[in-house]
Amino acid sequence: MDAPARQVPLHFSEASRAGSTHTNLSAVRADGEHLWVAGDETATLERLTAQRDGDGRVVGYGEEAGVRLADLVELPAGEEEADVEGLARLGPWLWAVGSHSLKRKRIRPSDPDDKARKRLAKVVREENRYVLVRLPVDPATGLPARTVRDGGRELTAAVLGGRGDSLAELLADDDLLGPFFAIPSKDNGVDVEGVAVHARDDGEVRVYVGFRGPVLRGWAVVAEVRPVTDPDDPHRLRLERFAKGPGEGRRYRLHLLDLEGLGVRDLCPHGEDLLVLAGPSMSLSGPVRVHRWVGACARDAAAVVRAGDLPVVLDLPHGRGEDHAEGIAVLPAGAHGGGHGEQLLVVLDSPADARHTPGGGVLADVWDLPTP
């Protein structure tokens, strides 16, 4: 299997390392000189800034600046973990999505047999997981804020979820997804991983939400929705109905993707295509691939997307119980110096020991992105 073009260290603050954000990375998005990242054990987002050498070559990302979601929007459970599993950046907005999943307790190595069985039987619902968040980024600071002035507009941080209006409630009666909301994520139950946002020529914003699980007889699922600011409360989102095309009159569309039995681990816009990071829906270590969903954003995408419209872009390596690719971000040509073309940055959960740097950083992979 091919190797990445290079690796770059991501440097986190002492507080983030203490909270294990650096070893539980679940999402990444590029934003000029910055990376937005999130871990799945907190309710925070972190911004890292490119660090360059004298020749302008990026040698790492650091100078972390973090924000707490609970400071910007009303979370259902305050500052408890939100299990952020996807980030998107478009225009003045930064988006984040929780996993919308139930969690089954893990067996710990020290658990005696009777306790292990009791832990495995325990399933919990954590309300902060069931949110979609849209945050305005203040151009003065480069960080999200509760409100931002943009010319004559006031942009407001807003959330969907927590009031019986989450994606889980929306999809509860869906004939395909509905039954899986009662199943924990790593049991092939519902598990959101990845979000992408695209603005159409008419200004309409579409949000694509990827599902790691369930995988349905080998088919992965992506939901498409149209969040807008609630006119009755600027700090809430609501979902508009589709006026025409597939799903007409409904507040969501589903797309079934032939990823050869894998689920969606992340979504990343690339022009009018979507790059799809694909991996196992359950607690397995591979395979892991990047597919290109051709023309996903150019038109009303098909309800069933067959393998011919999902060519494989990259086959990614994976460890056994470690080095799980969790997030992808497109780096523009020349972004890292050295005259390279477009590249794809990949962050990994449960990084292997070899990825930890002496300074407390963790290595991300940078791959050359093949031309479509």
Secondary structure as GFF3:
##gff-version 3
##sequence-region A 1 372
A	DSSP	beta_strand	6	10	.	.	.	ID=ss1
A	DSSP	alpha_helix	14	18	.	.	.	ID=ss2
A	DSSP	three_ten_helix	21	23	.	.	.	ID=ss3
A	DSSP	beta_strand	25	31	.	.	.	ID=ss4
A	DSSP	beta_strand	34	39	.	.	.	ID=ss5
A	DSSP	beta_strand	44	52	.	.	.	ID=ss6
A	DSSP	beta_strand	58	68	.	.	.	ID=ss7
A	DSSP	three_ten_helix	69	71	.	.	.	ID=ss8
A	DSSP	beta_strand	84	90	.	.	.	ID=ss9
A	DSSP	beta_strand	93	98	.	.	.	ID=ss10
A	DSSP	beta_strand	103	104	.	.	.	ID=ss11
A	DSSP	alpha_helix	113	121	.	.	.	ID=ss12
A	DSSP	beta_strand	123	124	.	.	.	ID=ss13
A	DSSP	three_ten_helix	127	129	.	.	.	ID=ss14
A	DSSP	beta_strand	132	138	.	.	.	ID=ss15
A	DSSP	beta_strand	143	144	.	.	.	ID=ss16
A	DSSP	beta_strand	147	150	.	.	.	ID=ss17
A	DSSP	beta_strand	153	156	.	.	.	ID=ss18
A	DSSP	beta_strand	158	160	.	.	.	ID=ss19
A	DSSP	alpha_helix	167	171	.	.	.	ID=ss20
A	DSSP	three_ten_helix	178	182	.	.	.	ID=ss21
A	DSSP	three_ten_helix	185	187	.	.	.	ID=ss22
A	DSSP	beta_strand	191	199	.	.	.	ID=ss23
A	DSSP	beta_strand	205	216	.	.	.	ID=ss24
A	DSSP	beta_strand	219	225	.	.	.	ID=ss25
A	DSSP	beta_strand	227	230	.	.	.	ID=ss26
A	DSSP	beta_strand	233	239	.	.	.	ID=ss27
A	DSSP	beta_strand	253	258	.	.	.	ID=ss28
A	DSSP	beta_strand	263	270	.	.	.	ID=ss29
A	DSSP	beta_strand	273	279	.	.	.	ID=ss30
A	DSSP	beta_strand	288	293	.	.	.	ID=ss31
A	DSSP	beta_strand	304	305	.	.	.	ID=ss32
A	DSSP	three_ten_helix	307	309	.	.	.	ID=ss33
A	DSSP	beta_strand	312	316	.	.	.	ID=ss34
A	DSSP	beta_strand	324	331	.	.	.	ID=ss35
A	DSSP	beta_strand	343	349	.	.	.	ID=ss36
A	DSSP	three_ten_helix	353	355	.	.	.	ID=ss37
A	DSSP	beta_strand	362	368	.	.	.	ID=ss38
###
